[in-house]
Amino acid sequence: MSTQNYSVKNKVRGYIFSRSFMSERIPQHIQNIILRDYCKKKSLTYFLSGVEYTQENSYLMLNSIISDLKNLDGIIAYSLFQFPENNTERKKVFLKILKKKKVVYFACEDLKVSNIKDLEKVEKIWLIKKSLKNYLNEDYEKIKKFCN
């Protein structure tokens, strides 16, 4: 997954999923279309995506992309919610990227993380999403019990 040192600017490697995330399942080809379109709008040079493995809680491809950031300016992910759901693990991933002075873009949410302030904003969004997910799951279970 080596990236040659081209003289172009704003080089980003795509990151997509082959499994569902946060109860959503988006086909890989759709994720890639969204990434290409986002990069075009934001004047980013898009390098082919790494596809995360289907195993639950696997982030081997994400870690591989992070390790290979030397000749890139960052990562473009389809969604913020493809990053680890575990708060500690997710923060470690972001800090690894920031330590390398790189940027992470999230196409669906039209967000980026390039500094600690951005990271704090993204973490708040994550906590809200997780709270909503838990709340909706509780309601779903109540409805399911009531219907049975």
C-alpha positions in Angstrom: 0.0 0.0 0.0 2.9 2.3 -0.6 2.3 5.8 -1.9 4.8 7.3 -4.2 5.9 10.9 -3.4 4.1 12.7 -6.2 4.5 16.5 -6.4 0.7 17.0 -6.0 -0.8 18.5 -2.8 -3.5 17.4 -0.5 -3.0 13.7 -1.0 -5.4 11.6 0.9 -6.0 7.8 1.1 -9.5 6.6 1.1 -10.9 4.5 3.9 -14.1 2.5 3.5 -15.9 -0.4 5.1 -17.0 -3.8 3.9 -19.2 -4.3 7.0 -22.0 -2.3 8.6 -21.3 0.5 11.1 -23.7 2.1 13.5 -26.5 -0.1 12.0 -25.8 1.2 8.5 -24.6 -0.7 5.5 -23.3 1.2 2.5 -22.0 -0.7 -0.6 -18.3 -0.1 -1.2 -18.8 1.3 -4.7 -21.1 4.0 -3.3 -18.6 4.9 -0.6 -15.9 5.3 -3.2 -18.2 7.5 -5.3 -18.9 9.7 -2.3 -15.2 9.9 -1.5 -14.2 10.9 -5.1 -16.9 13.5 -5.2 -15.9 15.0 -1.8 -12.2 15.1 -2.8 -13.1 16.9 -6.1 -15.1 19.5 -4.2 -12.4 20.0 -1.6 -9.5 20.0 -4.0 -8.0 16.8 -2.5 -6.0 14.3 -4.5 -7.7 11.0 -3.9 -5.7 7.7 -3.7 -7.6 4.4 -3.8 -9.3 3.3 -0.7 -8.2 0.8 1.8 -11.1 -1.5 2.7 -11.5 -2.5 6.3 -11.9 -6.2 7.0 -15.4 -7.6 7.7 -14.4 -8.8 11.2 -16.3 -7.0 14.0 -14.1 -4.3 15.6 -11.3 -4.8 13.1 -9.2 -1.7 12.3 -6.2 -3.4 10.7 -6.6 -1.5 7.4 -7.1 1.8 9.2 -3.9 1.2 11.2 -2.1 0.2 8.0 -3.1 3.4 6.3 -2.0 5.4 9.4 1.4 3.7 9.2 1.7 4.6 5.5 1.0 8.3 5.9 4.5 9.4 5.2 3.8 10.5 1.6 0.2 11.5 2.2 -1.4 14.5 3.8 -4.2 12.6 5.4 -7.1 10.1 5.2 -10.6 10.5 3.7 -13.1 8.2 5.4 -16.7 7.7 4.2 -18.1 8.4 7.7 -16.9 9.5 11.1 -18.8 6.5 12.5 -16.4 4.0 10.8 -13.8 4.8 13.4 -13.7 2.7 16.6 -16.8 2.9 18.6 -14.8 2.5 21.8 -14.0 6.1 23.1 -10.4 5.3 24.2 -9.5 3.4 21.1 -11.0 6.0 18.8 -9.1 8.8 20.6 -5.8 6.9 20.3 -6.4 6.6 16.5 -7.0 10.3 16.2 -4.0 11.2 18.3 -1.7 8.9 16.2 -2.9 10.8 13.1 -2.5 14.2 14.7 0.9 13.4 16.0 2.0 12.8 12.4 0.6 16.2 11.6 -2.0 14.7 9.2 -5.7 15.4 8.6 -8.7 13.1 8.6 -11.7 14.1 6.5 -15.2 12.6 6.8 -17.2 12.9 3.6 -20.7 12.2 4.9 -20.5 14.6 7.8 -18.4 17.1 5.8 -16.0 17.3 8.8 -12.2 17.2 9.3 -9.9 16.6 12.2 -6.7 18.5 11.9 -6.2 19.7 15.5 -7.3 19.0 19.1 -10.2 21.5 18.8 -11.6 19.5 15.8 -11.1 16.3 17.7 -13.1 17.6 20.7 -16.0 18.6 18.3 -15.9 15.1 16.7 -15.9 13.4 20.1 -19.0 15.4 21.1 -20.7 14.2 17.9 -19.7 10.6 18.7 -21.1 10.8 22.2 -24.4 12.2 20.9 -24.7 9.5 18.3 -23.9 6.7 20.8 -26.5 8.1 23.2 -29.1 8.2 20.5 -28.2 4.7 19.4 -28.6 3.4 23.0 -31.9 5.3 23.5 -33.3 4.0 20.2 -32.2 0.4 21.0 -34.0 0.6 24.4 -37.2 1.8 22.7 -36.9 -0.9 20.1 -36.6 -3.6 22.7 -39.6 -2.2 24.6 -41.7 -2.2 21.4 -40.5 -5.7 20.6 -41.6 -7.0 24.0 -44.9 -5.3 23.8 -45.7 -6.8 20.4 -44.8 -10.3 21.5 
